[in-house]
Amino acid sequence: MAQLLFTPLYRLNRMYPINKYVFEPDYHNMIQAATNHWVDRIPLYEHIINEKVIYEITGNKPYDLCYSEDEAESQEGFRQYWDFWKQMGYDTASHEFGICGILVGGGALYDHKEGCIKNREDFEKYPWDEIPKRFFDKYAPYIRNFEKTCPAGMKAVGGVGNGIFEAVQDIIGYVDLCYIKADDEELFADIFKAMGNVQYQIWNRFMDEFSDVFCVLRFGDDLGFKSSTLLSADDIRTHILPQYRRITDKVHSKGKPFLLHSCGNLFEVFDDIIDIANIDAKHSNEDEIAHFTVWVEKYGDKIANFGGIDTDVLCRHTPDYIRNYVIDCLNKVKGRGGIAFSTGNSIPDYVPTEGYLAMVETVREWRQDQNIRVR
């Protein structure tokens, strides 16, 4: 990995000649996958691709530009961002505009700050009504720039980032939320209702004004860890999933599918996620919980499944091992309903670029071979 950090871009491109494929993006492939249909040119998908990998492949740093206050600079950043996904063979780019970035008193989830709501008095004083306006004041210009720079044939997977549970944790903190659950169940319930109302207001306007550039809507809301859910299954059913349903109903009213990204061992509650929240597709898998093929086997008759290769495999193994892993996985899920292939989590900065390229190259080669056989 250390050696790769100093590998010149031209050498990476010689090792993995990503432009050797004839490729024109078609976001309809992603819609087909998200609505649980098999697509012969199986879509590549990724939840997040962080800056290091993009820079080592393209020499660009779009994240430094996208949220510039200078409109031209912002548009250039988003143009570079879209171009990366297109160059790598994706029909869509993934992007969310995160609620946790605008919450008053936020920061407990990502920055480990002290939560701002600890009791009923704090809850009543919290400026819930300000949050939707704060969201659009911050993000509306950037959503427009994102849309203006979308290439022909492409759309995005994403929308309003951070689900109900993550946003609640960002203003309270996980530990304090558990204390509130033990001390004041009525307050615990009211917090989720209030956050659900805020998120619905945001999603309602977002879908009416800003959803054209998105072909699949999604948020990430990590409900579990490797052995269990982070809240009890009953609490998830009672306080979280009904709030999801308000959002998915709005998304569906616009004729678009909804993808839930949620990490963790969710098997105890996943049938309820499908039935109550009415999601169309799910992303996230890691081998320590269950191989991707297990998710497809258990739920592929009900929803689409996005994912595939454990991110840890990209970090620890050689390109040859990654290639064999990916081919084995693709062959096992072929024809089983809606599949979009990716890592089971994301591409953080610690993933070696060589490992990421080995995965993408293998998928592109495999789907080209499949299409040749079909013809």
Stockholm file with secondary structure:
# STOCKHOLM 1.0

chainA/1-375         MAQLLFTPLYRLNRMYPINKYVFEPDYHNMIQAATNHWVDRIPLYEHIINEKVIYEITGNKPYDLCYSEDEAESQEGFRQYWDFWKQMGYDTASHEFGICGILVGGGALYDHKEGCIKNREDFEKYPWDEIPKRFFDKYAPYIRNFEKTCPAGMKAVGGVGNGIFEAVQDIIGYVDLCYIKADDEELFADIFKAMGNVQYQIWNRFMDEFSDVFCVLRFGDDLGFKSSTLLSADDIRTHILPQYRRITDKVHSKGKPFLLHSCGNLFEVFDDIIDIANIDAKHSNEDEIAHFTVWVEKYGDKIANFGGIDTDVLCRHTPDYIRNYVIDCLNKVKGRGGIAFSTGNSIPDYVPTEGYLAMVETVREWRQDQNIRVR
#=GR chainA/1-375 SS CTTGGGCCHHHHHHHSCGGGSCCCCCTHHHHHHHTTCCCSSCCBCCSCBCHHHHHHHHSCCTHHHHTCSSHHHHHHHHHHHHHHHHHTTCSEEEEEEEGGGTCTTCCTTTSCCCCSCCSHHHHHHSCGGGHHHHHHHHHHHHHHHHHHTCCTTCEEEEEEESCHHHHHHHHHCHHHHHHHHHHCHHHHHHHHHHHHHHHHHHHHHHHHHTCTTEEEEEEECCCBCSSSBSSCHHHIIIIIHHHHHHHHHHHHHTTCCEEEECCSCCTTTHHHHHHHHCCSEEECCCTTTCCHHHHHHHHTTTSEEEEEECHHHHHHSCHHHHHHHHHHHHHHHTTSSCEEEEESSCBCTTSCHHHHHHHHHHHHHHHHHHHHHHC
#=GC SS_cons         CTTGGGCCHHHHHHHSCGGGSCCCCCTHHHHHHHTTCCCSSCCBCCSCBCHHHHHHHHSCCTHHHHTCSSHHHHHHHHHHHHHHHHHTTCSEEEEEEEGGGTCTTCCTTTSCCCCSCCSHHHHHHSCGGGHHHHHHHHHHHHHHHHHHTCCTTCEEEEEEESCHHHHHHHHHCHHHHHHHHHHCHHHHHHHHHHHHHHHHHHHHHHHHHTCTTEEEEEEECCCBCSSSBSSCHHHIIIIIHHHHHHHHHHHHHTTCCEEEECCSCCTTTHHHHHHHHCCSEEECCCTTTCCHHHHHHHHTTTSEEEEEECHHHHHHSCHHHHHHHHHHHHHHHTTSSCEEEEESSCBCTTSCHHHHHHHHHHHHHHHHHHHHHHC
//
